[in-house]
Amino acid sequence: MLMGPAPLLVIRRQDSNPAQIEWSQPVLSIGRDGANDIVIDHPLASRRHARLERDDNGYLVRDLDSTNG
């Protein structure tokens, strides 16, 4: 079981103020598709681009075999 408070993920965009997400689940999905937890509205992002994963050992960014890696 994970200990301590949920980490705070801060997303900084060039065209707006930073967005803060409380990371309270073990996996966050990233991509262009609106069903992702974090939506990246950019043509180089795949619909399902990557996942942020958290476990007892730390954090991992996993590429989902996206076209642009």
N, C-alpha and C positions, 0 to 999 in steps of 0.2 A: 504494500500500500504506500502511496506517495505521502510524504509528510510535509508540513508547512503550508503556508497560504499559496493560492494559485498565483503563478507569475503574471505580470502585466506585460503584454506584448504591445509595443508602440510602433505604428506604421506611419512612416513619413512619406508624403507625396510632395512633388515639386509644386503642384498647383493648389494645395489646400493645407489646412491645419492638420497636425498629426492626429491620427485616430488611435484610441486606446482600446484594447480588447483584453478582458480578463480571461486568461487561458485556464478554464476549469474542466476541460475534457481532455482525454489522452491524445486525441488526434484532431488537427485542424486541416481542412482541405483548402487549397489555393488554386485559382484558375480564373478563366474568363467567364465560365458558366455561372449564372446567378444562383445555382444551388450550392456553390462553395461557401465555406465559412468566411473566407477572405476573397473578394472578387477583384481581379486585376483587369481593368478595362484597357487593354493594350494589345495591338495586333500580334506581337511576338509571344504573348502568353497563350498557352494551349487551354482548351476548355477545362481539362483536368490536368493541371500542370505539376503540382507537387503536394506533399503532405508535411506538416510539422507534427512530429511525434514526441511524446514525453513518456518516460518510464522511470523506474527506480535509479537507472544509471545516468540519466540526463536527458538531453534533447537531440533530435535528429531531423534533418531536412531530407526527405526522400523524393527523388524525381520519379514521376509516374510515366516514364518513357515518353515524355512530351516531345513534340517535334523539334523544338529548339533547345532542349536540354536544360 
